[in-house]
Amino acid sequence: MTPDTVVHLVRHGEVHNPEGVLYGRRPGFHLSELGRQMAEKTAAALAGRDIVHLVTSPLERARETAAPLALARGLDPHVDERVLESTSHFEGDTFETGGRALLHPGKWRHLWNPLRPSWGEPYAEIAARMLAAVHDAREQATGHEAVVVSHQLPIWTTRMSVERRRTFLHDPRKRQCTLCSVTSLRFVGDRVTQVVYSEPAGDLIPVHAKSAPFSAGGAPEEKRPT
């Protein structure tokens, strides 16, 4: 029997973004000092695992999150475009308190279909590219463990796909994928048999970040796909 393989999906740490820009795929957004602490803490939590393969999104915040784990495990991170942040027509807009991006009539045409969604990359396409990258990581780490450092929506969409849940039915403010969280997919062969969620850096996350849209965390839980 093929031994179990685990692929851990790690979300990047807090980004230095005082203006509240929806940065998306834009370059130049790095981890904050707190984000670096989160990355260090998550790396420490994973350093004792049997991790033999490390993948990261090409964006700075993901690569900086992967760096402490790469150092701890002596791994050379593989950059994979397939685990990038999703695209959005609102990229570059400001959504902090007082942000008026959605009040502009020119933006309304992107809001007609939340099921696709109409304002960005379709959920099905996000899941397809992420799962392709996850399965490649699984093959590279067969019988061991791999880490993929990515972004909230791609990770959440992947989890919804393997658990056969509908992404669009879930309140974005309640996505269980907070900063530097770990969503672990356990495989038997090429089949996901278990999903385990944890927050190694949860105690470092500011209260406002836990309750903010696209940054919602939650208590650790374990689920098994049906």
TIDO-237938 format. One record per residue (C-alpha): residue number from 1; x negated, y, z. Coordinates in steps of 0.2 Angstrom, whole numbers, padded with zeros to 4 digits. Example, Ala and Ser with C-alpha at 12.3 -4.5 7.8 and 13.67 -1.06 7.14 Angstrom:
BEGIN
ATOM  num     c1     c2     c3
ATOM    1  -0062  -0022   0039
ATOM    2  -0068  -0005   0036
//
This chain:
BEGIN
ATOM  num     c1     c2     c3
ATOM    1   0000   0000   0000
ATOM    2  -0006   0018  -0004
ATOM    3  -0011   0027   0012
ATOM    4  -0001   0042   0017
ATOM    5  -0007   0059   0011
ATOM    6  -0002   0076   0018
ATOM    7  -0002   0092   0009
ATOM    8   0000   0107   0021
ATOM    9   0007   0123   0013
ATOM   10   0000   0138   0023
ATOM   11   0007   0156   0021
ATOM   12  -0006   0170   0021
ATOM   13  -0008   0181   0036
ATOM   14  -0002   0199   0039
ATOM   15  -0007   0211   0025
ATOM   16  -0013   0229   0028
ATOM   17   0002   0238   0020
ATOM   18   0007   0254   0030
ATOM   19   0018   0261   0016
ATOM   20   0029   0245   0015
ATOM   21   0026   0242  -0003
ATOM   22   0033   0226  -0011
ATOM   23   0016   0221  -0017
ATOM   24   0020   0205  -0026
ATOM   25   0006   0200  -0037
ATOM   26  -0003   0217  -0036
ATOM   27  -0021   0216  -0032
ATOM   28  -0030   0226  -0019
ATOM   29  -0019   0220  -0004
ATOM   30  -0030   0213   0010
ATOM   31  -0027   0205   0027
ATOM   32  -0025   0217   0041
ATOM   33  -0036   0214   0056
ATOM   34  -0022   0205   0064
ATOM   35  -0020   0195   0048
ATOM   36  -0038   0189   0050
ATOM   37  -0035   0184   0068
ATOM   38  -0020   0174   0062
ATOM   39  -0030   0166   0048
ATOM   40  -0044   0161   0061
ATOM   41  -0031   0154   0073
ATOM   42  -0023   0144   0059
ATOM   43  -0040   0137   0053
ATOM   44  -0044   0132   0071
ATOM   45  -0028   0122   0072
ATOM   46  -0031   0113   0056
ATOM   47  -0050   0111   0058
ATOM   48  -0048   0094   0066
ATOM   49  -0037   0087   0053
ATOM   50  -0043   0076   0039
ATOM   51  -0043   0090   0026
ATOM   52  -0054   0086   0010
ATOM   53  -0046   0098  -0002
ATOM   54  -0042   0116  -0001
ATOM   55  -0032   0126  -0014
ATOM   56  -0028   0145  -0014
ATOM   57  -0018   0158  -0023
ATOM   58  -0030   0170  -0032
ATOM   59  -0023   0185  -0023
ATOM   60  -0034   0193  -0010
ATOM   61  -0023   0189   0005
ATOM   62  -0022   0171   0001
ATOM   63  -0041   0169  -0002
ATOM   64  -0045   0178   0014
ATOM   65  -0033   0167   0024
ATOM   66  -0041   0151   0016
ATOM   67  -0059   0157   0020
ATOM   68  -0060   0153   0039
ATOM   69  -0053   0135   0035
ATOM   70  -0065   0133   0021
ATOM   71  -0080   0138   0032
ATOM   72  -0074   0126   0046
ATOM   73  -0072   0111   0035
ATOM   74  -0086   0115   0023
ATOM   75  -0074   0116   0008
ATOM   76  -0075   0125  -0008
ATOM   77  -0058   0133  -0011
ATOM   78  -0050   0129  -0028
ATOM   79  -0040   0144  -0035
ATOM   80  -0024   0139  -0043
ATOM   81  -0013   0151  -0053
ATOM   82   0002   0140  -0050
ATOM   83   0003   0144  -0032
ATOM   84   0004   0163  -0035
ATOM   85   0017   0174  -0027
ATOM   86   0034   0175  -0037
ATOM   87   0037   0189  -0050
ATOM   88   0049   0203  -0046
ATOM   89   0056   0218  -0055
ATOM   90   0055   0227  -0038
ATOM   91   0036   0225  -0037
ATOM   92   0028   0241  -0032
ATOM   93   0043   0248  -0024
ATOM   94   0044   0253  -0005
ATOM   95   0057   0244   0006
ATOM   96   0052   0250   0023
ATOM   97   0064   0260   0034
ATOM   98   0070   0274   0024
ATOM   99   0065   0266   0007
ATOM  100   0077   0271  -0007
ATOM  101   0072   0259  -0021
ATOM  102   0089   0251  -0022
ATOM  103   0098   0267  -0023
ATOM  104   0091   0271  -0040
ATOM  105   0104   0266  -0053
ATOM  106   0090   0259  -0064
ATOM  107   0087   0245  -0052
ATOM  108   0105   0239  -0051
ATOM  109   0104   0230  -0068
ATOM  110   0093   0218  -0059
ATOM  111   0105   0213  -0046
ATOM  112   0119   0205  -0056
ATOM  113   0114   0186  -0052
ATOM  114   0107   0181  -0035
ATOM  115   0108   0163  -0040
ATOM  116   0094   0164  -0053
ATOM  117   0089   0177  -0046
ATOM  118   0091   0190  -0059
ATOM  119   0078   0202  -0051
ATOM  120   0063   0190  -0053
ATOM  121   0056   0173  -0057
ATOM  122   0069   0159  -0057
ATOM  123   0069   0148  -0041
ATOM  124   0068   0133  -0052
ATOM  125   0052   0139  -0061
ATOM  126   0044   0143  -0044
ATOM  127   0048   0126  -0038
ATOM  128   0042   0117  -0054
ATOM  129   0025   0126  -0054
ATOM  130   0022   0124  -0035
ATOM  131   0027   0106  -0035
ATOM  132   0015   0103  -0050
ATOM  133   0001   0111  -0040
ATOM  134   0006   0101  -0024
ATOM  135   0005   0084  -0033
ATOM  136  -0012   0088  -0040
ATOM  137  -0018   0092  -0023
ATOM  138  -0010   0076  -0016
ATOM  139  -0020   0066  -0030
ATOM  140  -0036   0075  -0025
ATOM  141  -0034   0071  -0007
ATOM  142  -0026   0053  -0008
ATOM  143  -0026   0045   0009
ATOM  144  -0032   0061   0017
ATOM  145  -0025   0079   0018
ATOM  146  -0025   0095   0008
ATOM  147  -0021   0113   0011
ATOM  148  -0013   0125  -0001
ATOM  149  -0013   0143   0004
ATOM  150   0002   0152  -0005
ATOM  151   0016   0164  -0001
ATOM  152   0032   0164   0007
ATOM  153   0045   0162  -0007
ATOM  154   0035   0149  -0016
ATOM  155   0032   0139  -0001
ATOM  156   0051   0141   0005
ATOM  157   0057   0136  -0013
ATOM  158   0046   0121  -0013
ATOM  159   0053   0115   0004
ATOM  160   0071   0118  -0002
ATOM  161   0067   0108  -0017
ATOM  162   0060   0092  -0008
ATOM  163   0074   0093   0005
ATOM  164   0086   0095  -0009
ATOM  165   0094   0111  -0003
ATOM  166   0099   0126  -0013
ATOM  167   0087   0141  -0010
ATOM  168   0100   0154  -0015
ATOM  169   0112   0149  -0001
ATOM  170   0099   0153   0012
ATOM  171   0098   0170   0020
ATOM  172   0081   0177   0016
ATOM  173   0079   0185   0033
ATOM  174   0080   0167   0040
ATOM  175   0067   0158   0029
ATOM  176   0057   0147   0041
ATOM  177   0040   0152   0034
ATOM  178   0033   0166   0044
ATOM  179   0015   0173   0043
ATOM  180   0001   0159   0043
ATOM  181   0014   0146   0046
ATOM  182   0011   0128   0040
ATOM  183   0024   0118   0031
ATOM  184   0017   0100   0030
ATOM  185   0023   0088   0017
ATOM  186   0019   0069   0021
ATOM  187   0018   0058   0005
ATOM  188   0019   0039   0004
ATOM  189   0013   0037  -0014
ATOM  190   0020   0051  -0024
ATOM  191   0036   0053  -0013
ATOM  192   0038   0066   0001
ATOM  193   0045   0056   0016
ATOM  194   0043   0070   0029
ATOM  195   0042   0089   0031
ATOM  196   0035   0096   0047
ATOM  197   0035   0115   0051
ATOM  198   0023   0124   0063
ATOM  199   0017   0141   0068
ATOM  200  -0001   0140   0074
ATOM  201  -0002   0159   0074
ATOM  202   0016   0162   0080
ATOM  203   0010   0171   0096
ATOM  204   0001   0184   0086
ATOM  205   0016   0189   0076
ATOM  206   0024   0206   0081
ATOM  207   0042   0205   0086
ATOM  208   0047   0217   0072
ATOM  209   0039   0205   0059
ATOM  210   0048   0190   0065
ATOM  211   0065   0199   0062
ATOM  212   0061   0208   0046
ATOM  213   0067   0202   0029
ATOM  214   0055   0190   0020
ATOM  215   0045   0187   0037
ATOM  216   0057   0177   0047
ATOM  217   0050   0163   0058
ATOM  218   0058   0151   0069
ATOM  219   0055   0137   0082
ATOM  220   0045   0122   0075
ATOM  221   0056   0109   0068
ATOM  222   0054   0092   0059
ATOM  223   0065   0087   0044
ATOM  224   0066   0072   0033
ATOM  225   0071   0073   0015
ATOM  226   0087   0063   0011
//
